[in-house]
Amino acid sequence: MEQQTVSIAKAGIIATLNARTSILASANPSESRYNPFMSVVENIKLPPTLLSRFDLIYLILDAPNVENDRKLAQHLVGLYYETPNIVEPPLDHALLRDYIAYAREFIHP
């Protein structure tokens, strides 16, 4: 990755090709939950030599929320029932339509 090339050895042919791509990787914490008292390397349990090859490392943390997690799980599981469990949206469609029309007409950031 650092040299911007990829070496390939296949069927007796050895080639070095230019790599014009980005690599995106993801990892889950080793104990299924991110521990804020440990470093990223300790949480992911990947060797620092491998982590050092990436230019950017972003943490995306999900704060546990029992109610929202349950709603999301019920929605995802409900998609696979023969008669889906459809949840009503929190806003009425007509109210949302009127709100968007108002914003388009009067709000100009």
C-alpha positions as CSV (number, residue, x, y, z in Angstrom):
1,M,0.0,0.0,0.0
2,E,2.8,2.4,0.9
3,Q,4.5,2.0,-2.5
4,Q,1.3,2.5,-4.5
5,T,2.0,-0.8,-6.3
6,V,0.6,-4.4,-6.1
7,S,2.9,-7.4,-6.8
8,I,1.2,-10.4,-8.4
9,A,2.8,-13.8,-9.0
10,K,0.5,-16.2,-11.0
11,A,1.4,-19.1,-13.2
12,G,5.1,-18.3,-13.3
13,I,4.5,-14.7,-14.3
14,I,5.6,-12.0,-11.8
15,A,4.1,-8.5,-12.3
16,T,4.1,-5.2,-10.4
17,L,1.1,-3.1,-11.1
18,N,0.3,0.4,-10.2
19,A,-2.4,0.7,-7.5
20,R,-4.8,3.5,-8.1
21,T,-7.3,2.8,-5.4
22,S,-8.3,3.4,-1.9
23,I,-8.6,0.8,0.8
24,L,-11.5,1.0,3.2
25,A,-11.5,-1.4,6.2
26,S,-13.7,-1.9,9.2
27,A,-13.2,-3.7,12.4
28,N,-15.3,-4.5,15.4
29,P,-14.0,-4.3,19.0
30,S,-12.5,-7.5,20.2
31,E,-14.9,-7.7,23.2
32,S,-18.0,-6.7,21.1
33,R,-18.2,-3.3,22.8
34,Y,-15.7,-0.4,22.5
35,N,-14.0,0.3,25.8
36,P,-13.2,4.0,26.0
37,F,-10.5,3.3,28.6
38,M,-8.4,1.4,26.2
39,S,-6.6,2.6,23.0
40,V,-7.8,1.9,19.5
41,V,-5.1,-0.8,19.1
42,E,-6.1,-2.5,22.3
43,N,-9.8,-2.4,21.3
44,I,-9.4,-3.7,17.8
45,K,-6.5,-6.1,18.6
46,L,-4.8,-5.6,15.3
47,P,-1.1,-5.2,15.3
48,P,0.2,-1.6,15.2
49,T,2.3,-2.5,12.1
50,L,-1.0,-3.2,10.2
51,L,-2.8,-0.1,11.6
52,S,0.1,2.2,10.7
53,R,-0.5,1.4,7.0
54,F,-3.8,3.4,7.0
55,D,-3.7,7.1,6.5
56,L,-6.9,7.8,8.4
57,I,-8.6,6.0,11.2
58,Y,-12.2,7.0,12.2
59,L,-14.1,5.7,15.1
60,I,-17.8,5.4,14.7
61,L,-19.3,4.7,18.1
62,D,-22.9,3.7,18.8
63,A,-24.2,4.7,22.2
64,P,-26.4,1.9,23.4
65,N,-30.1,2.9,23.7
66,V,-32.4,0.0,24.6
67,E,-35.6,1.6,23.1
68,N,-34.1,2.6,19.8
69,D,-32.2,-0.7,19.4
70,R,-35.4,-2.6,20.1
71,K,-37.3,-0.6,17.5
72,L,-34.6,-1.1,14.9
73,A,-34.4,-4.8,15.6
74,Q,-38.2,-5.2,15.3
75,H,-38.2,-3.3,12.0
76,L,-35.4,-5.4,10.5
77,V,-36.9,-8.6,11.6
78,G,-40.4,-7.5,10.5
79,L,-39.1,-7.0,6.9
80,Y,-38.9,-10.8,6.5
81,Y,-42.4,-11.7,7.8
82,E,-45.0,-12.6,5.2
83,T,-47.1,-9.7,6.3
84,P,-44.5,-7.0,7.2
85,N,-45.0,-5.1,10.5
86,I,-45.2,-1.6,9.2
87,V,-44.6,1.2,11.8
88,E,-46.4,4.5,11.3
89,P,-44.0,7.4,10.8
90,P,-43.8,10.0,13.6
91,L,-45.1,12.7,11.2
92,D,-48.1,12.8,9.0
93,H,-47.3,12.8,5.3
94,A,-49.4,15.9,4.7
95,L,-47.7,17.8,7.4
96,L,-44.2,16.8,6.1
97,R,-45.2,17.8,2.6
98,D,-46.4,21.2,3.8
99,Y,-43.2,21.7,5.8
100,I,-41.0,20.9,2.8
101,A,-43.0,23.3,0.6
102,Y,-42.7,26.0,3.2
103,A,-39.0,25.5,3.5
104,R,-38.4,25.6,-0.2
105,E,-40.3,28.8,-0.6
106,F,-39.1,30.8,2.5
107,I,-35.7,29.3,3.6
108,H,-32.6,30.2,1.5
109,P,-29.4,29.4,3.4
